Amino acid sequence: MKMMNMAAAVMALAWLGAPGRAGAQENPYDVLGKTLVPIASVFAFDPTADLSGSSAAIPGHALVLDAHIIGATNLPPALQGQVAHFALQAPDKLLVQAPIAGQMLTVCRNGDSFWATPGSQIQALLDQAAAAGTPEKKKKKHGADNLLRPLALPIRQKELVFLPILFQVADAGSEAIGAQQCRVLDVQFMPPLAKSTHTQDWTARLWVGPDYGIAQFALTGPNWTGKFAIDKLTLPPSLPDAAFQPQGTDVLVLTAEQFLALMARLGRG
C-alpha cells in the first residue's frame, strides 16, 4: 500500500447506487458489495475475455471523482478542504490532481507516457528525493513494471458478485453525514491478500448512505491517515483525449519510476 496512499482510495471511493436502501440490519458484506461492485466493473474484463491480460479485453469505461480533503497526515492547513480530482479510463489512463508533498500538483499517466505540472515544482521535489536517497533499484523497477500494466482486475464482470469475500468487514455503527444517516464500515483485505499486497496494517472506513453511495472515506495506515468527503462521482463510458493532456507550458515529462514516486507521496507533507 506504500505505493499509493490517496490514489488507492479511488477504487473504494467511487459508487453507483444499486436499487434498494442500506438499512442498519443489512449484512455489512452485502452493503459493501452493493457499494463497490459498480466501480469495480470499470476495471473488470469483458465477459467474453480469456483473461490473457491484454488491454483489448478491458471495456473502455471511465471514472471521474472529486473529493474534498477533511484531513490528512502532515497536510498544511492551507490545503485542508481543497478538492482532490481523479480522472481514470481503463485500461491505461489516470490523472490525479491532489496534495503531493504539501502542494496541489497534477500527475498523469496517458498510455505509456507520463507527465506532471507544474513541472518546475515537481522537478524540485524529485531532486530532493534523489538527494535523500532512493529505494533499492530492483524493487523500484518492479513497481514501475507493474504500473505499466493495464488498470484491470483479473476477473470477469459476472464474477464481481464475489468481490466482498476478498475483505474483512466490521460494522462500526451509524453516523449522520449532512442530511443522511450513514452505515459505517471498517474494511480490510483478507489476511492472505493483505500479506501479498503488503497492506496488513491498512484499514478503510466507509460512510455508506441509504443509496449505497459513499458520503465519506477514511484510510489509515502505519505512517499515513487521510479522510475525504465525496463531492462528485460519475462513471461515463469514456472521456475525451483532452482530459489526459497537459494544460500550459510548465510541464515535466516523467519516467514511470518518477510517476510512481510522486504517487507514493500523495497527501504527504
FENQUIJO-V310917 format. One record per pair of residues at least 12 apart in sequence whose ideal C-beta (glycine too) atoms are under 7 Angstrom apart, sorted by the first residue. I is the first residue (numbers start at 1). J is the second residue. Records with the same first field share a line. If there is no record, write none. Layout:
BEGIN
I = J + J
END
This chain:
BEGIN
1 = 197 + 198 + 199 + 202 + 221
2 = 198 + 264
3 = 143 + 260 + 263 + 264
4 = 263 + 264 + 266
5 = 219 + 224 + 226 + 266 + 267
6 = 84 + 98 + 226 + 266 + 267
7 = 96 + 263 + 266
9 = 217 + 219 + 228
10 = 65 + 86 + 88
11 = 39
12 = 36 + 204 + 206 + 217
13 = 65 + 67 + 214 + 217 + 230
14 = 39 + 63 + 65 + 233
15 = 35 + 38 + 39 + 212 + 213 + 214 + 233
16 = 38 + 235
17 = 211 + 212 + 213
18 = 34 + 212
21 = 210 + 211
22 = 183 + 208 + 210 + 212
24 = 174 + 183
28 = 169 + 171 + 185
29 = 164 + 169
31 = 183 + 185 + 208 + 212
32 = 164 + 167 + 169 + 185 + 187
33 = 163 + 164
34 = 212
35 = 206 + 208 + 212 + 214
36 = 163
37 = 160 + 163
38 = 235
39 = 63
40 = 153 + 160 + 163
41 = 157 + 160
42 = 61 + 63 + 90 + 235
43 = 90 + 151 + 152 + 153
44 = 153 + 155 + 156 + 157 + 160
45 = 57 + 58 + 152 + 155 + 156
46 = 58 + 59
47 = 156 + 157 + 158
49 = 156
51 = 154
53 = 150
55 = 91 + 92 + 150
58 = 90 + 91 + 150 + 152
59 = 90
60 = 89 + 90 + 237 + 238
61 = 90 + 235 + 237
62 = 88 + 89 + 235 + 236 + 237 + 238 + 239
63 = 88 + 235
64 = 87 + 234 + 236
65 = 86 + 232 + 233
66 = 83 + 85 + 231 + 232
67 = 84 + 228 + 229 + 230 + 231
68 = 81 + 82 + 83 + 228 + 229 + 231
69 = 81 + 82 + 84 + 99 + 228
70 = 227 + 228 + 229
71 = 227
72 = 225 + 226 + 267
73 = 224 + 225 + 226 + 267 + 268
74 = 268 + 269
75 = 99 + 267 + 269
76 = 102 + 269
79 = 99 + 104
82 = 99 + 104
83 = 231
84 = 97 + 98 + 228
85 = 97
87 = 239 + 243
88 = 151
89 = 238 + 239
90 = 151 + 152
91 = 150 + 151 + 152
92 = 109 + 111 + 150 + 151
93 = 109 + 110 + 111 + 244
94 = 108 + 109 + 151
95 = 108 + 243 + 244
98 = 266 + 267
99 = 267
100 = 262 + 265 + 266
101 = 125 + 265 + 268
102 = 269
103 = 121
105 = 121 + 122
107 = 259 + 262 + 263
108 = 244
109 = 259
110 = 244
112 = 148
114 = 254 + 255 + 256 + 259
115 = 246 + 251 + 252 + 253 + 254
116 = 252 + 254 + 262
117 = 246 + 248 + 250 + 251
118 = 250
119 = 250 + 251 + 252
120 = 250
122 = 252 + 262
123 = 252
126 = 258
129 = 261
140 = 257
143 = 260
144 = 256 + 257 + 260
147 = 256 + 259 + 260
148 = 256
166 = 189 + 190 + 193
167 = 187 + 188 + 189 + 190
168 = 188 + 190
169 = 185 + 187
170 = 186
171 = 185
172 = 184 + 185 + 186 + 205
175 = 207
177 = 207 + 215 + 216
180 = 209 + 210 + 215
182 = 207 + 208 + 209 + 215
183 = 208
184 = 205 + 207
185 = 206 + 208
186 = 203 + 205
187 = 204 + 206
188 = 202 + 203
201 = 221 + 222
202 = 219 + 220 + 221
203 = 220
204 = 217 + 219
205 = 218
214 = 230
215 = 229 + 230
216 = 228 + 229
217 = 230
224 = 267 + 268
226 = 267
END
